């Protein structure tokens, strides 16, 4: 058994660790997520925060749900760009325990949630599975 586990780990791509997101310090200093996204449009974290904020008031408000989806999709794609620059090949762990990865993981979770709100069931399931496959710890922490 232990040999099988070791062999399986050798077949799995290495974990990807993103560099520090520059919007993190802007948000920590008290700036709004809008300001952080404007200053650092490549930031997954800023877009994830915008999506999460829009989702808080999206129930019964289609405009907010669509905005949340757009914010989340932007953060997701900015995160994919960053992951590729960090050596990610389209698969493998993106650990929640590495703080800079959380912006992407939060954007992915927000994309799943906002897709669900606007009735994109296939997109919800795909994003939920991608999140869980990338970081089960992150999926648990984000309630997906």
N, C-alpha and C positions, 0 to 999 in steps of 0.2 A: 504493500500500500504506500509506504513512504516513498519508495522509488517512483511510483506512478505520480504522486503529488509533485515530486521534484521535477520529473519530466514535463508535466503539464505547465509548471512555472517557467521552464525554459522555452516553451512554445508561446507563452504569452508575451506580447510586446512590453517593453519597459514602461514604467509609469512616466507620464508627462508632467513636468513642473513648469508652470508659466512664470515669467518674471513679474515683479511687483507691478500692480496696475496703478498708473499715475493718478487716476481719479480717486483712489482710496484716500490719499492724503487731503485732497480737496474736500471730499465728503466728511472726513474726520475733522476738518477745520470748521465745519458748519455750513458750507456752501450747499445750495440745493442740488438735487440730481440734475436739473436742467442746466445749471451752471457747470457742473462737472462734465456733462455730456458735451456741452458747447466747447469747453476748454480741451477735452480729451475725447473726441468723437470715436476713437478706436477702442475705448474702454468698454468691456463687457459689463463691468460692475455698474457704471453709471446708467447704462441702458436697462440693466436688470432692476435697479432701484426704481427707475421710472415705470417700468412694467409692473412691479410689485405695488407701487403706489396707485397706479391706475386700476389694478385688479381689486384693490380694497373698496373701490366705489363702483365697480363694474356691474354689480348685480342690478338688473333691470335698466341699465343704461348702456345701450348698444354702442354709443359713441366711445364711451370709456373702455368697453371690452375690445373694440377694434384698435383703439390707441394702445392698450396693453399688449395686444398681439403684435402691433407694429414695433413698439419699443423692444419687446422680447425677441422678435425676429432679428432686429438690428443687433442687439447684444449677442445673440446666438452666432450670427455670421461674423461679427467682429471677433468673437471668441474662437471660431473655427480658424480664422486667419492667424490669430496669435498661436493657437495650438500647432498649426502647420509650421510656423516660424520656429517653434520650440522643438521641432523634430517629430511631432505626432504624425503617424501614417494612416490615420483614419480608424484606428482601433487601439484598444489598450486602456489601462487605468488612468484616470484623471483624479488623483486623490483629493478628497474633501479636506483632509488633514493639512494639505499645503494651502495656506490662506489665499495666495494669488489665484488659485484655481477656482475659488468660490464664485467669482463674478460670472465666469462662463457657466458653471453649474446652476447658479441662481437664474441666469438668463434662460437656460434650457428648461428649468422647472417652470418658470413664468410662461415660457412658450407653450409648454404642455397645458398648464392651467388655462391660459387665455384661449388656446385652441378648443379646449373643452367648453368654455363659456360660449364661444361663437358657433359651437356645433360641429367642429372639425374633429370628429371622433378618431379617424385614422391618424391624423397628425398628433392628437393627444397620446394615443397608444404608442406611436413611434418615438415621440420625445420622452415619454415615461420610460420606455424600454432602454433607450439610449442613455438616459440618466442613470438608471439602475445598473446597466452594464459598465458604465464609466466609473461610477462611484456608488456602491450600495450604501456606504456611510452617508454620502451626500443626499441620496434619495430618501433615506430615513430621516435625516435632519430636516429636510425640506418637505416632509410629509407626503412623498410620492413613492 
